Amino acid sequence: MSSTTGSRAIQPTRATHADGASYESGELKSIADLAGASAEESVVVTVTTWPSREARDRGTAAVTRDPRVLETLDEDPLFDGGRVIGDSFEIAMSVQQEE
């Protein structure tokens, strides 16, 4: 997951992708509930960690100009982009389990 602008690579430090759900409907308010997903639909969560806000801004700008991305804009979408939830967060706590 990297993009090249000039001779400089723009790359997040980590990207995590998760499918599925941990809770049954009604147990807790889930991301699926917030997105309005039906029982037949899947929810995908992706968390991308950038080394800085500036790197994030450069990386996002590079992706929106990447010809490989631009050529997909006329294709049928794989998901309903109208239900995408996005935001930026400051890390309050991070725990990594040793393997």
DSSP file with accessible surface (Angstrom, degrees, kcal/mol):
  #  RESIDUE AA STRUCTURE BP1 BP2  ACC     N-H-->O    O-->H-N    N-H-->O    O-->H-N    TCO  KAPPA ALPHA  PHI   PSI    X-CA   Y-CA   Z-CA
    1    1 A M              0   0  146      0, 0.0     2,-0.3     0, 0.0     0, 0.0   0.000 360.0 360.0 360.0  74.1    0.0    0.0    0.0
    2    2 A S        -     0   0   65      9,-0.1     2,-0.3     2,-0.0     9,-0.2  -0.970 360.0-158.4-137.7 158.5    2.3    2.7   -1.2
    3    3 A S  E     -A   10   0A  13      7,-1.8     7,-2.9    -2,-0.3     2,-0.5  -0.968  14.5-137.2-132.8 149.9    2.2    5.4   -3.8
    4    4 A T  E     -A    9   0A  95     -2,-0.3     2,-0.5     5,-0.2     5,-0.2  -0.937  16.4-178.4-115.0 126.6    5.1    7.2   -5.4
    5    5 A T  E >  S-A    8   0A  59      3,-2.3     3,-2.0    -2,-0.5     2,-0.2  -0.970  71.8 -43.2-120.0 112.4    5.2   11.0   -5.9
    6    6 A G  T 3  S-     0   0   73     -2,-0.5     0, 0.0     1,-0.3     0, 0.0  -0.497 121.0 -31.6  63.2-130.9    8.4   12.0   -7.7
    7    7 A S  T 3  S+     0   0  130     -2,-0.2     2,-0.5    -3,-0.1    -1,-0.3   0.359 120.4  96.1-100.2   7.8   11.1   10.0   -6.0
    8    8 A R  E <   -A    5   0A 158     -3,-2.0    -3,-2.3     2,-0.0     2,-0.3  -0.847  64.7-144.7-106.5 122.4    9.4   10.0   -2.6
    9    9 A A  E     -A    4   0A  62     -2,-0.5     2,-0.5    -5,-0.2    -5,-0.2  -0.647   7.4-154.6 -82.5 138.6    7.3    7.0   -1.5
   10   10 A I  E     +A    3   0A  11     -7,-2.9    -7,-1.8    -2,-0.3    46,-0.0  -0.972  28.1 159.2-113.8 119.5    4.2    7.8    0.6
   11   11 A Q        -     0   0  110     -2,-0.5    -9,-0.1    -9,-0.2    48,-0.0  -0.997  38.3-122.9-147.3 135.4    3.3    4.9    2.8
   12   12 A P        -     0   0   15      0, 0.0    38,-0.3     0, 0.0     3,-0.1  -0.361  22.5-129.7 -69.3 159.1    1.3    4.3    6.0
   13   13 A T  S    S+     0   0   92     36,-2.2     2,-0.3     1,-0.3    37,-0.2   0.732  88.0   2.9 -81.0 -21.7    3.1    2.7    8.9
   14   14 A R  E     -B   49   0B 126     35,-1.7    35,-3.7     2,-0.0     2,-0.4  -0.953  56.1-169.1-162.4 142.6    0.3    0.1    9.3
   15   15 A A  E     -B   48   0B  50     -2,-0.3     2,-0.4    33,-0.3    33,-0.2  -0.995  10.7-169.9-135.2 127.8   -3.1   -0.8    7.7
   16   16 A T  E     -B   47   0B  67     31,-3.1    31,-2.7    -2,-0.4     2,-0.4  -0.974   0.3-169.2-121.5 133.2   -5.5   -3.2    9.3
   17   17 A H  E     -B   46   0B 114     -2,-0.4     2,-0.4    29,-0.2    29,-0.2  -0.973   7.2-179.2-123.9 133.0   -8.5   -4.7    7.5
   18   18 A A  E     -B   45   0B  50     27,-2.8    27,-2.6    -2,-0.4     2,-0.3  -0.995   8.5-164.3-136.8 141.4  -11.2   -6.6    9.3
   19   19 A D  E     +B   44   0B 109     -2,-0.4    25,-0.2    25,-0.2     2,-0.1  -0.874  50.0  22.8-115.7 155.5  -14.5   -8.4    8.2
   20   20 A G  S    S-     0   0   54     23,-1.3     2,-0.3    -2,-0.3    -2,-0.1  -0.412  76.0 -81.8  96.3-168.3  -17.4   -9.6   10.2
   21   21 A A        -     0   0   80     -2,-0.1    -2,-0.0     1,-0.1     3,-0.0  -0.984  10.3-155.4-143.7 151.0  -18.9   -8.7   13.5
   22   22 A S  S    S+     0   0  113     -2,-0.3     2,-0.3     1,-0.1    -1,-0.1   0.635  78.7  54.3 -98.0 -20.4  -18.3   -9.7   17.1
   23   23 A Y  S    S-     0   0  121      5,-0.1     2,-0.1     4,-0.0     3,-0.1  -0.894  79.4-118.3-121.9 148.0  -21.8   -9.0   18.5
   24   24 A E    >>  -     0   0  151     -2,-0.3     3,-2.1     1,-0.1     4,-0.6  -0.487  53.0 -81.3 -75.0 152.8  -25.3  -10.2   17.6
   25   25 A S  T 34 S+     0   0  105      1,-0.3    -1,-0.1    -2,-0.1     4,-0.1  -0.268 118.6  21.1 -55.8 133.2  -27.8   -7.5   16.6
   26   26 A G  T 34 S+     0   0   71      2,-0.4    -1,-0.3    -3,-0.1     3,-0.1   0.166  97.9  95.6  93.2 -18.7  -29.3   -5.8   19.6
   27   27 A E  T <4 S-     0   0  119     -3,-2.1     2,-0.3     1,-0.3    -2,-0.1   0.968 104.8 -16.5 -67.5 -54.3  -26.4   -6.8   22.0
   28   28 A L  S  < S-     0   0   98     -4,-0.6     2,-0.5     0, 0.0    -2,-0.4  -0.954  85.1 -86.9-140.4 159.5  -24.5   -3.5   21.6
   29   29 A K        -     0   0  162     -2,-0.3     2,-0.2    -3,-0.1    -4,-0.0  -0.601  58.5-164.6 -70.7 119.2  -24.8   -0.8   19.0
   30   30 A S     >  -     0   0   24     -2,-0.5     4,-2.2     1,-0.1     5,-0.2  -0.561  35.5-108.3-104.2 170.4  -22.5   -2.1   16.3
   31   31 A I  H  > S+     0   0   86      1,-0.2     4,-2.4     2,-0.2     5,-0.2   0.883 121.7  57.7 -63.5 -36.2  -20.8   -0.6   13.3
   32   32 A A  H  >>S+     0   0   23      1,-0.2     5,-2.6     2,-0.2     4,-0.7   0.910 106.0  49.1 -60.8 -40.6  -23.2   -2.6   11.2
   33   33 A D  H >45S+     0   0   59      1,-0.2     3,-0.8     3,-0.2    -2,-0.2   0.933 111.2  49.3 -62.5 -45.5  -26.1   -0.9   12.9
   34   34 A L  H 3<5S+     0   0  110     -4,-2.2    -2,-0.2     1,-0.3    -1,-0.2   0.860 113.1  46.7 -63.1 -35.3  -24.6    2.5   12.3
   35   35 A A  H 3<5S-     0   0   22     -4,-2.4    -1,-0.3    -5,-0.2    -2,-0.2   0.550 111.2-121.4 -83.6  -8.3  -24.0    1.7    8.6
   36   36 A G  T <<5 +     0   0   50     -3,-0.8    -3,-0.2    -4,-0.7     2,-0.2   0.808  49.0 172.6  73.2  29.7  -27.6    0.3    8.3
   37   37 A A      < -     0   0   25     -5,-2.6    -1,-0.2    -6,-0.2     2,-0.1  -0.494  24.8-135.8 -75.3 139.8  -26.3   -3.1    7.1
   38   38 A S    >   -     0   0   52     -2,-0.2     3,-1.6     4,-0.1    -1,-0.1  -0.352  32.0 -98.2 -83.3 172.7  -28.8   -5.9    6.7
   39   39 A A  T 3  S+     0   0  100      1,-0.3    -1,-0.1    -2,-0.1    -2,-0.1   0.771 125.4  54.9 -63.6 -23.6  -28.2   -9.4    8.0
   40   40 A E  T 3  S+     0   0  168      2,-0.1    -1,-0.3     0, 0.0     2,-0.3   0.537  96.8  83.7 -86.5  -7.6  -27.2  -10.4    4.4
   41   41 A E    <   -     0   0   81     -3,-1.6     2,-0.3    -9,-0.0    -4,-0.0  -0.668  69.3-136.5-100.2 153.8  -24.5   -7.6    4.2
   42   42 A S        -     0   0  109     -2,-0.3     2,-0.4   -23,-0.0    -4,-0.1  -0.757  10.0-142.2-102.5 153.7  -20.9   -7.6    5.4
   43   43 A V        -     0   0   24     -2,-0.3   -23,-1.3    -6,-0.1     2,-0.4  -0.948  12.3-161.9-115.2 134.4  -19.2   -4.8    7.2
   44   44 A V  E     -B   19   0B  78     -2,-0.4     2,-0.5   -25,-0.2   -25,-0.2  -0.968   2.8-167.4-118.1 132.4  -15.6   -4.0    6.5
   45   45 A V  E     -B   18   0B  52    -27,-2.6   -27,-2.8    -2,-0.4     2,-0.4  -0.982   4.9-176.7-120.3 128.6  -13.4   -2.0    8.9
   46   46 A T  E     -B   17   0B  77     -2,-0.5     2,-0.5   -29,-0.2   -29,-0.2  -0.996   5.2-170.1-126.0 129.3  -10.0   -0.6    7.8
   47   47 A V  E     -B   16   0B  82    -31,-2.7   -31,-3.1    -2,-0.4     2,-0.5  -0.986   5.8-168.8-118.9 122.6   -7.7    1.3   10.1
   48   48 A T  E     -B   15   0B  51     -2,-0.5     2,-0.5   -33,-0.2   -33,-0.3  -0.956   6.7-155.7-114.5 128.0   -4.7    3.0    8.5
   49   49 A T  E     -B   14   0B  43    -35,-3.7   -36,-2.2    -2,-0.5   -35,-1.7  -0.918  10.5-166.7-105.7 123.5   -1.9    4.4   10.7
   50   50 A W        -     0   0   64     -2,-0.5     3,-0.1   -38,-0.3     4,-0.0  -0.812  28.9-125.8-106.4 150.9    0.2    7.2    9.2
   51   51 A P  S    S-     0   0   83      0, 0.0     2,-0.3     0, 0.0    -1,-0.1   0.778  91.1  -6.3 -67.6 -22.1    3.5    8.4   10.6
   52   52 A S     >  -     0   0   47      1,-0.1     4,-2.1    -3,-0.0     5,-0.1  -0.981  69.9-106.5-161.8 164.6    2.1   12.0   10.6
   53   53 A R  H  > S+     0   0  129     -2,-0.3     4,-2.6     2,-0.2     5,-0.2   0.879 120.6  55.0 -64.2 -36.2   -0.9   14.0    9.5
   54   54 A E  H  > S+     0   0  119      2,-0.2     4,-2.4     1,-0.2    -1,-0.2   0.917 107.1  49.1 -64.8 -41.4    1.3   15.5    6.8
   55   55 A A  H  > S+     0   0    6      2,-0.2     4,-2.8     1,-0.2    -1,-0.2   0.904 110.6  51.7 -64.4 -39.7    2.1   12.0    5.4
   56   56 A R  H  X S+     0   0   58     -4,-2.1     4,-2.8     2,-0.2     5,-0.2   0.939 110.3  48.0 -60.4 -46.8   -1.6   11.1    5.5
   57   57 A D  H  X S+     0   0   82     -4,-2.6     4,-2.3     1,-0.2    -2,-0.2   0.922 114.0  46.2 -62.8 -41.6   -2.5   14.2    3.6
   58   58 A R  H  X S+     0   0  101     -4,-2.4     4,-2.4     2,-0.2    -1,-0.2   0.917 113.9  49.0 -66.6 -42.0    0.2   13.6    0.9
   59   59 A G  H  X S+     0   0    2     -4,-2.8     4,-2.3     2,-0.2    -2,-0.2   0.923 111.8  47.8 -64.6 -43.5   -0.8    9.9    0.7
   60   60 A T  H  X S+     0   0   73     -4,-2.8     4,-2.1    -5,-0.2    -1,-0.2   0.928 112.8  48.9 -63.4 -43.7   -4.5   10.7    0.3
   61   61 A A  H  X S+     0   0   32     -4,-2.3     4,-0.8    -5,-0.2    -2,-0.2   0.908 110.5  51.3 -62.3 -40.8   -3.7   13.3   -2.4
   62   62 A A  H >X S+     0   0    4     -4,-2.4     3,-0.7     1,-0.2     4,-0.7   0.908 108.8  50.8 -64.4 -40.4   -1.4   10.8   -4.2
   63   63 A V  H >< S+     0   0   69     -4,-2.3     3,-0.9     1,-0.2    -1,-0.2   0.911 105.8  55.1 -65.0 -40.4   -4.1    8.1   -4.3
   64   64 A T  H 3< S+     0   0   85     -4,-2.1    -1,-0.2     1,-0.2    -2,-0.2   0.686 114.3  41.2 -70.4 -13.3   -6.8   10.5   -5.7
   65   65 A R  H << S+     0   0  143     -4,-0.8    -1,-0.2    -3,-0.7    -2,-0.2   0.446  85.0 118.8-106.2  -4.6   -4.4   11.3   -8.6
   66   66 A D    XX  -     0   0   19     -3,-0.9     4,-2.6    -4,-0.7     3,-0.9  -0.465  61.1-143.0 -68.1 123.4   -3.2    7.7   -9.2
   67   67 A P  H 3> S+     0   0   93      0, 0.0     4,-2.2     0, 0.0    -1,-0.2   0.833 100.1  59.9 -57.5 -31.2   -4.1    6.6  -12.7
   68   68 A R  H 34 S+     0   0  152      2,-0.2     4,-0.3     1,-0.2    -2,-0.1   0.864 111.1  40.7 -65.9 -34.1   -4.8    3.1  -11.4
   69   69 A V  H X4 S+     0   0   53     -3,-0.9     3,-1.5    -6,-0.2     4,-0.4   0.918 112.7  54.2 -76.3 -45.7   -7.5    4.5   -9.1
   70   70 A L  H >< S+     0   0   81     -4,-2.6     3,-1.4     1,-0.3     4,-0.3   0.864 101.5  58.8 -59.1 -35.6   -8.9    6.9  -11.7
   71   71 A E  T 3< S+     0   0  139     -4,-2.2     3,-0.4     1,-0.3    -1,-0.3   0.694 100.8  57.6 -71.6 -12.6   -9.4    4.2  -14.2
   72   72 A T  T X  S+     0   0   57     -3,-1.5     3,-1.6    -4,-0.3    -1,-0.3   0.561  79.8  89.9 -90.3  -6.8  -11.8    2.4  -11.8
   73   73 A L  T <  S+     0   0  118     -3,-1.4    -1,-0.2    -4,-0.4    -2,-0.1   0.747  85.9  51.1 -65.6 -23.4  -14.1    5.3  -11.4
   74   74 A D  T 3  S+     0   0  160     -3,-0.4    -1,-0.3    -4,-0.3    -2,-0.1   0.511  92.9  97.4 -90.3  -3.6  -16.3    4.2  -14.3
   75   75 A E  S <  S-     0   0  124     -3,-1.6     3,-0.1     1,-0.1    -3,-0.0  -0.415  91.1 -91.1 -80.6 158.2  -16.7    0.6  -12.9
   76   76 A D        -     0   0  147     -2,-0.1    -1,-0.1     1,-0.1    -2,-0.1  -0.509  54.1-108.2 -64.2 133.0  -19.7   -0.5  -10.9
   77   77 A P        -     0   0  109      0, 0.0    -1,-0.1     0, 0.0     3,-0.1  -0.299  12.7-142.7 -67.3 148.2  -18.8    0.1   -7.2
   78   78 A L  S    S+     0   0  174      1,-0.1     2,-0.3    -3,-0.1    -2,-0.0   0.653  84.1  16.7 -80.7 -18.0  -18.0   -2.9   -5.0
   79   79 A F  S    S-     0   0  140      5,-0.0     2,-1.2     0, 0.0    -1,-0.1  -0.947  91.9 -88.4-149.1 166.8  -19.8   -1.3   -2.0
   80   80 A D    >   -     0   0   92     -2,-0.3     3,-1.9     1,-0.2     4,-0.1  -0.692  34.5-169.0 -83.2  97.8  -22.3    1.5   -1.2
   81   81 A G  G >  S+     0   0   46     -2,-1.2     3,-1.3     1,-0.3    -1,-0.2   0.702  78.7  74.3 -63.4 -17.4  -20.0    4.5   -0.8
   82   82 A G  G 3  S+     0   0   73      1,-0.3    -1,-0.3    -3,-0.1    -2,-0.1   0.670  97.1  48.4 -69.5 -14.5  -22.9    6.5    0.6
   83   83 A R  G <  S+     0   0   85     -3,-1.9    -1,-0.3     2,-0.1     2,-0.2   0.273  80.2 126.9-108.7  12.1  -22.6    4.5    3.8
   84   84 A V    <   -     0   0   92     -3,-1.3     2,-0.5    -4,-0.1    -3,-0.0  -0.481  44.9-156.9 -69.9 134.6  -18.9    4.9    4.3
   85   85 A I        +     0   0  113     -2,-0.2     2,-0.3     2,-0.0    -2,-0.1  -0.969  19.5 170.8-113.4 125.5  -18.0    6.2    7.7
   86   86 A G        +     0   0   66     -2,-0.5     2,-0.3     2,-0.0    -2,-0.0  -0.962   6.3 145.1-136.4 152.9  -14.6    7.9    8.0
   87   87 A D        -     0   0  127     -2,-0.3     2,-0.4     2,-0.0    -2,-0.0  -0.973  37.5-114.8-168.5 172.4  -12.7   10.0   10.6
   88   88 A S        -     0   0   62     -2,-0.3     2,-0.3     2,-0.0    -2,-0.0  -0.955  30.3-170.5-120.9 144.9   -9.3   10.8   12.0
   89   89 A F        -     0   0  166     -2,-0.4     2,-0.4     0, 0.0    -2,-0.0  -0.963  24.0-130.2-135.2 150.1   -8.3   10.0   15.5
   90   90 A E        -     0   0  149     -2,-0.3     2,-0.4     1,-0.0    -2,-0.0  -0.838  42.1-109.9 -91.2 136.5   -5.5   10.7   17.9
   91   91 A I        +     0   0  124     -2,-0.4     3,-0.1     1,-0.2    -1,-0.0  -0.554  37.6 176.6 -72.3 122.1   -4.2    7.4   19.5
   92   92 A A  S    S-     0   0  107     -2,-0.4     2,-0.3     1,-0.4    -1,-0.2   0.752  70.3  -1.4 -93.7 -32.1   -5.2    7.4   23.2
   93   93 A M        -     0   0  155      2,-0.0     2,-0.4     0, 0.0    -1,-0.4  -0.973  59.3-169.3-158.1 143.4   -3.8    3.9   23.9
   94   94 A S        +     0   0   95     -2,-0.3     2,-0.4    -3,-0.1    -3,-0.0  -0.974   6.1 179.2-140.5 125.2   -2.2    1.2   22.0
   95   95 A V        -     0   0  121     -2,-0.4     2,-0.5     2,-0.0    -2,-0.0  -0.992   7.1-166.5-127.0 129.1   -1.5   -2.4   23.2
   96   96 A Q        -     0   0  143     -2,-0.4     2,-0.3     0, 0.0    -2,-0.0  -0.972  17.1-135.3-119.4 126.3    0.1   -5.0   21.0
   97   97 A Q        -     0   0  175     -2,-0.5     2,-0.2     1,-0.1    -2,-0.0  -0.600  22.7-124.7 -78.2 132.9    0.0   -8.7   22.0
   98   98 A E              0   0  183     -2,-0.3    -1,-0.1     1,-0.1     0, 0.0  -0.555 360.0 360.0 -77.0 141.5    3.3  -10.5   21.7
   99   99 A E              0   0  238     -2,-0.2    -1,-0.1     0, 0.0     0, 0.0  -0.546 360.0 360.0 -92.6 360.0    3.2  -13.6   19.5
